[in-house]
Amino acid sequence: MTINNRSSSQAYYYDSTVLPQTMNKGKSNKLVVGLTGGIGSGKSATSAWFAEQGIDIIDADVIAHEVVAKGSETLSRIQKKFGDWAINAQGEMDRAAVRTHVFTYPEALIELESITHPAIREAAKEQLAASTSDYIILSAPLLIEAAEAGLANLCQRILVVDASEDTQLERASLRDEQSNVKIKAIMANQLSREERNSHADDVVVNDSDLAALHLQLEPLHQNYLTLAQQLKFAAD
């Protein structure tokens, strides 16, 4: 993967220098674009646009909920590790209790992730294998931060949706009705904009409206279609 250090003042950029024959080392022959960004940056709006173009979206947040569903093997392992208190009266994971526990005891978060991350990765791989679109978007808020999950290693490219901190605060507070203090705490646990962007192959700056975002996504979509074809031909 090509690592770029670009100015976030650009409306968008993409690096077309990654050669198809080097993109798929240890990966499938399908082009997988990892989509990430900070809270309130516009990942959902970006995913929705790609979906409208007929691109399959694999959402790590959705998978993370599915792997700990009632009766799942992963949930059983969590219960065995942490105790019955981690399960509510409905037989589902008590998310509030588990969240409080792992924030109180950092080592517990490591233990939890050692159970959930492999399950998330395997589920993501199964969905990638089943995809039939020209390329695939793998959306994960902590794509870069959660190295243990290994989701970034399933991607040939990383697309970051970037937004100013003021924009992030405004959007997140309107969407979730969370306090600025809580939103800032979430942001503090995520990578800085500069560090996140340094891992990106492609960046879109989403400080304006949806029309401006879509104008940036269209050339990226065309580039991904081209790269997907090149990757396919290189593998044949």
Backbone as CSV, one residue per row, in Angstrom:
resi,resn,N_x,N_y,N_z,CA_x,CA_y,CA_z,C_x,C_y,C_z
1,MET,0.844,-1.193,0.000,0.000,0.000,0.000,0.876,1.237,0.000
2,THR,0.551,2.198,-0.805,1.303,3.429,-0.853,0.877,4.333,0.285
3,ILE,1.834,4.845,1.016,1.541,5.758,2.109,1.787,7.169,1.626
4,ASN,0.801,8.018,1.798,0.882,9.386,1.312,0.794,10.368,2.461
5,ASN,1.457,11.488,2.313,1.315,12.597,3.221,0.884,13.789,2.385
6,ARG,-0.414,14.039,2.366,-0.962,15.088,1.523,-1.614,16.153,2.386
7,SER,-1.742,17.328,1.845,-2.404,18.410,2.558,-3.901,18.181,2.605
8,SER,-4.482,18.309,3.785,-5.917,18.102,3.913,-6.712,19.272,3.354
9,SER,-6.019,20.306,2.853,-6.730,21.429,2.261,-7.230,21.107,0.863
10,GLN,-6.701,20.044,0.256,-7.183,19.641,-1.046,-8.603,19.096,-0.933
11,ALA,-9.419,19.349,-1.960,-10.782,18.833,-1.949,-10.767,17.321,-1.933
12,TYR,-9.916,16.745,-2.744,-9.716,15.307,-2.695,-8.398,14.992,-3.358
13,TYR,-7.872,13.820,-3.108,-6.729,13.344,-3.871,-6.787,11.844,-3.938
14,TYR,-6.138,11.303,-4.937,-5.952,9.868,-4.955,-4.636,9.563,-5.641
15,ASP,-4.061,8.448,-5.235,-2.770,8.027,-5.750,-2.999,6.887,-6.722
16,SER,-2.755,7.146,-7.994,-2.967,6.126,-9.020,-1.680,5.400,-9.369
17,THR,-0.652,5.551,-8.515,0.637,4.954,-8.828,0.782,3.528,-8.310
18,VAL,-0.200,3.051,-7.539,-0.121,1.686,-7.011,-0.349,0.705,-8.150
19,LEU,0.630,-0.122,-8.421,0.540,-1.040,-9.544,-0.371,-2.214,-9.224
20,PRO,-1.211,-2.635,-10.165,-2.138,-3.739,-9.907,-1.442,-5.003,-9.445
21,GLN,-0.278,-5.289,-10.009,0.395,-6.536,-9.651,0.965,-6.516,-8.241
22,THR,1.001,-5.325,-7.601,1.504,-5.250,-6.227,0.390,-5.039,-5.216
23,MET,-0.826,-4.805,-5.694,-1.913,-4.489,-4.774,-2.430,-5.702,-4.030
24,ASN,-2.320,-6.878,-4.612,-3.019,-8.024,-4.040,-2.102,-9.026,-3.363
25,LYS,-0.947,-8.577,-2.896,-0.071,-9.498,-2.183,-0.757,-9.995,-0.918
26,GLY,-1.011,-11.290,-0.858,-1.654,-11.877,0.302,-3.132,-11.586,0.409
27,LYS,-3.727,-11.028,-0.649,-5.138,-10.672,-0.608,-5.861,-11.362,-1.759
28,SER,-7.184,-11.162,-1.822,-7.961,-11.743,-2.901,-7.716,-10.958,-4.176
29,ASN,-8.273,-11.462,-5.284,-8.133,-10.772,-6.559,-9.209,-9.713,-6.758
30,LYS,-10.018,-9.479,-5.722,-11.014,-8.431,-5.776,-10.436,-7.158,-5.165
31,LEU,-10.762,-6.020,-5.756,-10.317,-4.756,-5.190,-11.176,-4.430,-3.978
32,VAL,-10.534,-4.311,-2.825,-11.223,-3.973,-1.581,-10.718,-2.612,-1.124
33,VAL,-11.634,-1.676,-0.988,-11.299,-0.326,-0.539,-11.761,-0.163,0.900
34,GLY,-10.836,0.046,1.806,-11.179,0.276,3.196,-11.608,1.714,3.393
35,LEU,-12.785,1.903,3.959,-13.337,3.238,4.186,-13.331,3.541,5.675
36,THR,-12.756,4.687,6.048,-12.714,5.049,7.459,-12.736,6.558,7.602
37,GLY,-12.829,7.010,8.840,-12.871,8.435,9.138,-13.309,8.631,10.569
38,GLY,-13.089,9.811,11.100,-13.463,10.096,12.469,-14.963,10.240,12.647
39,ILE,-15.401,10.313,13.895,-16.814,10.487,14.197,-17.341,11.752,13.520
40,GLY,-18.504,11.654,12.894,-19.105,12.808,12.255,-18.460,13.232,10.951
41,SER,-17.573,12.411,10.412,-16.880,12.802,9.178,-17.727,12.570,7.931
42,GLY,-18.659,11.636,7.992,-19.510,11.364,6.840,-19.289,10.013,6.196
43,LYS,-18.874,9.023,7.002,-18.649,7.680,6.458,-19.944,7.067,5.937
44,SER,-21.028,7.272,6.678,-22.310,6.680,6.271,-22.796,7.270,4.954
45,ALA,-22.671,8.589,4.807,-23.075,9.234,3.555,-22.216,8.759,2.398
46,THR,-20.951,8.544,2.661,-20.040,8.055,1.620,-20.394,6.625,1.230
47,SER,-20.636,5.771,2.227,-21.034,4.390,1.946,-22.326,4.351,1.139
48,ALA,-23.276,5.213,1.512,-24.569,5.240,0.826,-24.398,5.598,-0.641
49,TRP,-23.491,6.530,-0.936,-23.265,6.920,-2.336,-22.680,5.759,-3.129
50,PHE,-21.690,5.075,-2.570,-21.095,3.939,-3.270,-22.132,2.832,-3.471
51,ALA,-22.980,2.631,-2.483,-24.024,1.617,-2.619,-24.962,1.963,-3.768
52,GLU,-25.248,3.247,-3.947,-26.109,3.670,-5.053,-25.462,3.399,-6.418
53,GLN,-24.151,3.264,-6.440,-23.442,2.947,-7.685,-23.364,1.433,-7.920
54,GLY,-23.988,0.669,-7.028,-23.998,-0.781,-7.169,-22.820,-1.480,-6.525
55,ILE,-22.130,-0.781,-5.654,-20.960,-1.354,-4.983,-21.382,-1.990,-3.658
56,ASP,-20.917,-3.199,-3.411,-21.222,-3.882,-2.155,-20.511,-3.192,-0.992
57,ILE,-21.251,-2.981,0.094,-20.703,-2.360,1.297,-20.660,-3.394,2.411
58,ILE,-19.493,-3.597,2.962,-19.338,-4.461,4.131,-19.042,-3.561,5.315
59,ASP,-19.938,-3.554,6.291,-19.874,-2.625,7.418,-19.384,-3.362,8.660
60,ALA,-18.203,-2.992,9.133,-17.624,-3.673,10.298,-18.455,-3.451,11.554
61,ASP,-19.134,-2.304,11.651,-19.994,-2.066,12.809,-21.152,-3.055,12.843
62,VAL,-21.739,-3.301,11.682,-22.830,-4.269,11.589,-22.323,-5.666,11.952
63,ILE,-21.167,-6.017,11.415,-20.582,-7.330,11.712,-20.307,-7.467,13.204
64,ALA,-19.786,-6.400,13.815,-19.455,-6.442,15.241,-20.682,-6.747,16.091
65,HIS,-21.848,-6.277,15.658,-23.084,-6.603,16.372,-23.531,-8.036,16.078
66,GLU,-23.363,-8.450,14.841,-23.822,-9.786,14.445,-23.041,-10.896,15.131
67,VAL,-21.726,-10.715,15.300,-20.910,-11.804,15.844,-21.182,-12.052,17.322
68,VAL,-21.800,-11.069,18.001,-22.122,-11.276,19.414,-23.633,-11.412,19.616
69,ALA,-24.321,-11.816,18.565,-25.767,-11.990,18.660,-26.110,-13.086,19.670
70,LYS,-27.328,-13.041,20.140,-27.819,-14.031,21.100,-27.607,-15.446,20.565
71,GLY,-26.992,-16.291,21.393,-26.765,-17.672,21.011,-25.503,-17.913,20.211
72,SER,-24.740,-16.856,19.900,-23.535,-17.018,19.088,-22.387,-17.595,19.911
73,GLU,-21.460,-18.226,19.212,-20.281,-18.776,19.879,-19.446,-17.674,20.512
74,THR,-19.359,-16.532,19.827,-18.571,-15.417,20.354,-19.161,-14.912,21.666
75,LEU,-20.480,-14.791,21.728,-21.116,-14.333,22.962,-20.893,-15.337,24.084
76,SER,-20.928,-16.603,23.753,-20.679,-17.635,24.758,-19.268,-17.505,25.326
77,ARG,-18.310,-17.188,24.465,-16.928,-17.019,24.922,-16.795,-15.784,25.806
78,ILE,-17.537,-14.718,25.482,-17.513,-13.510,26.308,-18.086,-13.805,27.688
79,GLN,-19.186,-14.545,27.712,-19.810,-14.901,28.992,-18.867,-15.748,29.843
80,LYS,-18.193,-16.685,29.201,-17.273,-17.556,29.921,-16.093,-16.765,30.468
81,LYS,-15.635,-15.782,29.694,-14.469,-14.997,30.101,-14.794,-14.002,31.200
82,PHE,-15.920,-13.291,31.070,-16.215,-12.188,31.981,-17.255,-12.527,33.049
83,GLY,-18.106,-13.508,32.791,-19.111,-13.876,33.766,-20.522,-13.622,33.273
84,ASP,-21.484,-14.127,34.022,-22.887,-14.017,33.622,-23.379,-12.576,33.579
85,TRP,-22.726,-11.672,34.324,-23.158,-10.275,34.345,-23.077,-9.630,32.962
86,ALA,-22.267,-10.201,32.057,-22.108,-9.636,30.713,-23.309,-9.925,29.822
87,ILE,-24.234,-10.766,30.304,-25.422,-11.137,29.533,-26.659,-10.592,30.243
88,ASN,-27.555,-9.971,29.481,-28.759,-9.408,30.101,-29.869,-10.453,30.194
89,ALA,-31.009,-10.040,30.674,-32.121,-10.966,30.906,-32.673,-11.552,29.619
90,GLN,-32.434,-10.897,28.514,-32.899,-11.389,27.208,-31.900,-12.342,26.559
91,GLY,-30.786,-12.610,27.238,-29.789,-13.511,26.696,-28.868,-12.856,25.694
92,GLU,-28.876,-11.523,25.672,-28.015,-10.773,24.771,-26.883,-10.132,25.561
93,MET,-25.860,-9.678,24.860,-24.765,-9.029,25.563,-25.255,-7.718,26.173
94,ASP,-24.921,-7.498,27.422,-25.264,-6.249,28.095,-24.201,-5.226,27.696
95,ARG,-24.461,-4.532,26.615,-23.454,-3.651,26.030,-23.035,-2.538,26.977
96,ALA,-23.999,-1.970,27.687,-23.679,-0.882,28.612,-22.746,-1.372,29.723
97,ALA,-23.041,-2.540,30.267,-22.218,-3.079,31.351,-20.821,-3.435,30.859
98,VAL,-20.763,-4.055,29.682,-19.460,-4.437,29.132,-18.652,-3.190,28.780
99,ARG,-19.321,-2.186,28.206,-18.633,-0.943,27.841,-18.040,-0.275,29.076
100,THR,-18.825,-0.206,30.151,-18.336,0.401,31.384,-17.150,-0.377,31.945
101,HIS,-17.236,-1.692,31.875,-16.182,-2.547,32.418,-14.863,-2.347,31.671
102,VAL,-14.912,-2.336,30.338,-13.658,-2.249,29.581,-13.044,-0.854,29.652
103,PHE,-13.883,0.165,29.877,-13.323,1.501,30.058,-12.708,1.660,31.442
104,THR,-13.227,0.907,32.405,-12.683,0.954,33.762,-11.408,0.142,33.875
105,TYR,-11.364,-0.978,33.150,-10.211,-1.882,33.198,-9.662,-2.072,31.784
106,PRO,-8.637,-1.310,31.406,-8.095,-1.375,30.039,-7.686,-2.780,29.604
107,GLU,-7.211,-3.588,30.555,-6.809,-4.946,30.194,-8.018,-5.770,29.759
108,ALA,-9.195,-5.412,30.263,-10.411,-6.127,29.884,-10.769,-5.854,28.419
109,LEU,-10.453,-4.648,27.943,-10.704,-4.325,26.538,-9.845,-5.202,25.638
110,ILE,-8.612,-5.410,26.038,-7.711,-6.279,25.264,-8.268,-7.697,25.223
111,GLU,-8.766,-8.165,26.361,-9.327,-9.511,26.426,-10.584,-9.622,25.562
112,LEU,-11.421,-8.581,25.612,-12.638,-8.590,24.803,-12.301,-8.611,23.319
113,GLU,-11.365,-7.762,22.920,-10.998,-7.688,21.504,-10.329,-8.972,21.019
114,SER,-9.649,-9.676,21.923,-9.023,-10.942,21.527,-10.077,-11.985,21.170
115,ILE,-11.300,-11.775,21.663,-12.417,-12.673,21.351,-13.177,-12.183,20.119
116,THR,-13.475,-10.880,20.085,-14.342,-10.367,19.019,-13.619,-10.108,17.698
117,HIS,-12.379,-9.639,17.750,-11.693,-9.267,16.514,-11.509,-10.422,15.529
118,PRO,-11.067,-11.609,15.983,-10.958,-12.713,15.023,-12.306,-13.073,14.398
119,ALA,-13.371,-12.994,15.195,-14.702,-13.310,14.663,-15.135,-12.279,13.625
120,ILE,-14.839,-11.005,13.895,-15.176,-9.940,12.944,-14.399,-10.128,11.648
121,ARG,-13.128,-10.435,11.763,-12.295,-10.611,10.569,-12.801,-11.779,9.717
122,GLU,-13.128,-12.898,10.348,-13.590,-14.058,9.591,-14.925,-13.774,8.906
123,ALA,-15.815,-13.076,9.602,-17.099,-12.725,8.995,-16.906,-11.776,7.822
124,ALA,-15.976,-10.832,7.972,-15.683,-9.902,6.881,-15.123,-10.647,5.680
125,LYS,-14.247,-11.604,5.921,-13.669,-12.387,4.825,-14.746,-13.178,4.094
126,GLU,-15.693,-13.720,4.835,-16.786,-14.475,4.205,-17.628,-13.562,3.322
127,GLN,-17.905,-12.356,3.791,-18.698,-11.425,2.997,-17.923,-10.928,1.782
128,LEU,-16.631,-10.746,1.927,-15.802,-10.349,0.789,-15.826,-11.427,-0.288
129,ALA,-15.722,-12.663,0.143,-15.712,-13.771,-0.810,-17.038,-13.896,-1.542
130,ALA,-18.122,-13.501,-0.876,-19.454,-13.636,-1.477,-19.829,-12.442,-2.350
131,SER,-19.053,-11.370,-2.291,-19.386,-10.154,-3.036,-19.272,-10.373,-4.546
132,THR,-20.168,-9.718,-5.282,-20.158,-9.838,-6.745,-20.039,-8.483,-7.433
133,SER,-19.873,-7.402,-6.682,-19.762,-6.079,-7.324,-18.363,-5.885,-7.891
134,ASP,-18.193,-4.850,-8.714,-16.917,-4.608,-9.401,-15.768,-4.445,-8.423
135,TYR,-16.016,-3.771,-7.332,-15.067,-3.706,-6.222,-15.893,-3.639,-4.944
136,ILE,-15.249,-3.588,-3.803,-15.960,-3.692,-2.525,-15.493,-2.592,-1.584
137,ILE,-16.425,-2.019,-0.855,-16.097,-1.069,0.201,-16.193,-1.787,1.546
138,LEU,-15.109,-1.768,2.306,-15.092,-2.317,3.665,-15.020,-1.142,4.628
139,SER,-16.151,-0.824,5.245,-16.251,0.349,6.103,-15.999,-0.021,7.557
140,ALA,-15.064,0.696,8.195,-14.733,0.426,9.597,-14.244,1.720,10.255
141,PRO,-14.943,2.213,11.273,-14.513,3.445,11.937,-13.089,3.372,12.471
142,LEU,-12.707,2.197,12.981,-11.362,2.027,13.540,-10.520,1.116,12.647
143,LEU,-10.655,1.295,11.348,-9.934,0.449,10.394,-8.440,0.472,10.654
144,ILE,-7.903,1.642,10.926,-6.459,1.795,11.131,-6.086,1.540,12.585
145,GLU,-6.920,2.059,13.518,-6.594,1.925,14.935,-6.617,0.472,15.391
146,ALA,-7.631,-0.285,14.956,-7.816,-1.655,15.446,-6.968,-2.634,14.642
147,ALA,-5.676,-2.525,14.809,-4.764,-3.359,14.028,-4.969,-4.842,14.299
148,GLU,-5.404,-5.155,15.547,-5.565,-6.561,15.897,-6.652,-7.236,15.073
149,ALA,-7.645,-6.465,14.659,-8.719,-7.057,13.857,-8.228,-7.420,12.466
150,GLY,-7.175,-6.763,12.028,-6.583,-7.099,10.735,-7.435,-6.727,9.546
151,LEU,-8.413,-5.842,9.711,-9.281,-5.502,8.583,-8.537,-4.700,7.524
152,ALA,-7.627,-3.832,7.940,-6.870,-3.042,6.967,-6.046,-3.945,6.056
153,ASN,-5.635,-5.084,6.589,-4.835,-6.014,5.788,-5.654,-6.737,4.725
154,LEU,-6.975,-6.589,4.794,-7.833,-7.175,3.773,-8.056,-6.209,2.611
155,CYS,-7.532,-4.999,2.742,-7.802,-3.939,1.762,-6.578,-3.647,0.899
156,GLN,-6.836,-3.342,-0.375,-5.768,-2.890,-1.247,-5.565,-1.378,-1.174
157,ARG,-6.628,-0.667,-0.826,-6.546,0.783,-0.701,-7.317,1.224,0.534
158,ILE,-6.944,2.393,1.043,-7.666,2.987,2.167,-8.146,4.370,1.762
159,LEU,-9.457,4.576,1.910,-10.097,5.855,1.641,-10.514,6.475,2.964
160,VAL,-10.036,7.679,3.233,-10.386,8.393,4.452,-11.343,9.530,4.118
161,VAL,-12.438,9.593,4.861,-13.343,10.740,4.792,-12.917,11.685,5.902
162,ASP,-12.485,12.872,5.518,-11.922,13.822,6.469,-12.875,14.990,6.662
163,ALA,-12.883,15.552,7.864,-13.691,16.738,8.158,-13.031,17.478,9.310
164,SER,-13.247,18.776,9.360,-12.674,19.567,10.445,-13.295,19.142,11.766
165,GLU,-12.596,19.424,12.855,-13.110,19.045,14.171,-14.423,19.764,14.478
166,ASP,-14.534,21.012,14.061,-15.779,21.748,14.288,-16.942,21.075,13.555
167,THR,-16.679,20.625,12.328,-17.718,19.941,11.555,-18.082,18.610,12.202
168,GLN,-17.075,17.885,12.667,-17.332,16.615,13.340,-18.220,16.816,14.569
169,LEU,-17.892,17.810,15.379,-18.667,18.082,16.586,-20.110,18.438,16.248
170,GLU,-20.281,19.286,15.246,-21.625,19.715,14.868,-22.464,18.546,14.375
171,ARG,-21.906,17.743,13.482,-22.666,16.618,12.924,-22.979,15.575,13.976
172,ALA,-21.984,15.223,14.771,-22.183,14.165,15.761,-23.203,14.577,16.811
173,SER,-23.202,15.833,17.205,-24.146,16.294,18.223,-25.565,16.328,17.679
174,LEU,-25.716,16.669,16.403,-27.039,16.691,15.789,-27.570,15.276,15.558
175,ARG,-26.666,14.379,15.183,-27.069,13.007,14.845,-27.435,12.201,16.069
176,ASP,-26.593,12.248,17.075,-26.754,11.377,18.243,-27.197,12.111,19.498
177,GLU,-27.319,13.420,19.412,-27.675,14.242,20.563,-26.730,13.991,21.736
178,GLN,-25.454,13.813,21.410,-24.448,13.632,22.440,-23.854,14.989,22.811
179,SER,-23.341,15.078,24.018,-22.702,16.311,24.450,-21.349,16.472,23.768
180,ASN,-20.902,17.714,23.658,-19.594,17.969,23.066,-18.483,17.304,23.864
181,VAL,-18.670,17.207,25.171,-17.661,16.565,26.022,-17.516,15.094,25.640
182,LYS,-18.648,14.404,25.456,-18.611,12.984,25.099,-18.041,12.793,23.705
183,ILE,-18.424,13.668,22.769,-17.922,13.555,21.397,-16.421,13.786,21.370
184,LYS,-15.956,14.781,22.113,-14.516,15.054,22.162,-13.756,13.883,22.781
185,ALA,-14.391,13.205,23.748,-13.749,12.036,24.355,-13.596,10.919,23.331
186,ILE,-14.624,10.739,22.493,-14.546,9.736,21.427,-13.454,10.108,20.438
187,MET,-13.404,11.378,20.067,-12.386,11.847,19.122,-10.980,11.648,19.681
188,ALA,-10.840,11.843,20.989,-9.525,11.688,21.620,-9.041,10.253,21.564
189,ASN,-9.981,9.292,21.503,-9.616,7.877,21.434,-9.372,7.411,20.006
190,GLN,-9.615,8.301,19.047,-9.355,7.989,17.648,-8.064,8.671,17.219
191,LEU,-7.543,8.244,16.078,-6.346,8.886,15.554,-6.621,10.339,15.227
192,SER,-5.580,11.156,15.270,-5.729,12.533,14.823,-5.989,12.546,13.319
193,ARG,-6.540,13.636,12.818,-6.808,13.743,11.382,-5.527,13.549,10.586
194,GLU,-4.455,14.189,11.048,-3.189,14.118,10.313,-2.654,12.694,10.251
195,GLU,-2.707,11.993,11.384,-2.183,10.626,11.402,-3.051,9.697,10.568
196,ARG,-4.372,9.848,10.668,-5.269,9.007,9.879,-5.031,9.234,8.382
197,ASN,-4.931,10.496,7.994,-4.729,10.805,6.576,-3.396,10.297,6.050
198,SER,-2.406,10.193,6.934,-1.089,9.720,6.494,-1.123,8.256,6.078
199,HIS,-2.147,7.514,6.513,-2.291,6.102,6.145,-3.151,5.917,4.899
200,ALA,-3.676,7.016,4.372,-4.651,6.911,3.286,-4.002,6.864,1.920
201,ASP,-4.623,6.121,1.019,-4.313,6.220,-0.405,-5.158,7.322,-1.037
202,ASP,-6.354,7.497,-0.493,-7.302,8.474,-1.030,-7.971,9.206,0.120
203,VAL,-8.189,10.506,-0.053,-8.850,11.316,0.965,-9.894,12.205,0.304
204,VAL,-11.091,12.261,0.894,-12.082,13.255,0.503,-12.341,14.140,1.713
205,VAL,-12.444,15.433,1.481,-12.684,16.383,2.561,-14.162,16.742,2.562
206,ASN,-14.841,16.363,3.615,-16.295,16.489,3.673,-16.705,17.580,4.666
207,ASP,-16.365,18.827,4.328,-16.724,19.956,5.172,-17.897,20.747,4.609
208,SER,-18.451,20.281,3.489,-19.529,21.018,2.853,-20.792,20.160,2.805
209,ASP,-21.542,20.249,1.692,-22.796,19.512,1.591,-22.612,18.207,0.823
210,LEU,-23.696,17.449,0.682,-23.629,16.151,0.012,-23.223,16.282,-1.446
211,ALA,-23.680,17.344,-2.110,-23.330,17.531,-3.520,-21.821,17.658,-3.686
212,ALA,-21.179,18.404,-2.789,-19.728,18.565,-2.849,-19.013,17.247,-2.578
213,LEU,-19.552,16.467,-1.642,-18.976,15.149,-1.351,-19.082,14.243,-2.561
214,HIS,-20.246,14.213,-3.188,-20.469,13.333,-4.333,-19.568,13.694,-5.509
215,LEU,-19.281,14.974,-5.677,-18.385,15.406,-6.752,-16.976,14.843,-6.560
216,GLN,-16.579,14.679,-5.316,-15.269,14.099,-5.031,-15.266,12.583,-5.199
217,LEU,-16.404,11.962,-4.894,-16.465,10.503,-4.939,-16.527,9.962,-6.367
218,GLU,-17.116,10.702,-7.273,-17.271,10.214,-8.648,-15.935,9.859,-9.303
219,PRO,-14.912,10.748,-9.299,-13.627,10.351,-9.908,-12.957,9.191,-9.193
220,LEU,-13.163,9.098,-7.863,-12.601,7.960,-7.129,-13.267,6.667,-7.585
221,HIS,-14.578,6.713,-7.754,-15.319,5.541,-8.227,-14.793,5.079,-9.580
222,GLN,-14.586,5.989,-10.495,-14.076,5.639,-11.813,-12.668,5.056,-11.708
223,ASN,-11.865,5.633,-10.824,-10.511,5.118,-10.628,-10.542,3.712,-10.048
224,TYR,-11.447,3.470,-9.101,-11.550,2.143,-8.504,-12.016,1.109,-9.534
225,LEU,-12.932,1.506,-10.402,-13.379,0.588,-11.460,-12.208,0.197,-12.352
226,THR,-11.386,1.185,-12.689,-10.223,0.916,-13.530,-9.229,0.007,-12.819
227,LEU,-8.942,0.318,-11.556,-8.017,-0.503,-10.790,-8.523,-1.920,-10.592
228,ALA,-9.840,-2.056,-10.415,-10.418,-3.386,-10.246,-10.215,-4.224,-11.496
229,GLN,-10.406,-3.607,-12.662,-10.191,-4.311,-13.918,-8.720,-4.679,-14.092
230,GLN,-7.836,-3.765,-13.773,-6.400,-4.023,-13.881,-5.966,-5.141,-12.950
231,LEU,-6.532,-5.127,-11.755,-6.212,-6.173,-10.783,-6.685,-7.532,-11.275
232,LYS,-7.857,-7.549,-11.860,-8.421,-8.792,-12.389,-7.555,-9.332,-13.523
233,PHE,-7.154,-8.433,-14.430,-6.329,-8.866,-15.565,-4.956,-9.328,-15.108
234,ALA,-4.405,-8.641,-14.089,-3.082,-9.011,-13.589,-3.099,-10.395,-12.972
235,ALA,-4.252,-10.792,-12.424,-4.349,-12.096,-11.779,-4.596,-13.221,-12.768
236,ASP,-5.116,-12.892,-13.940,-5.431,-13.927,-14.943,-4.158,-14.470,-15.596
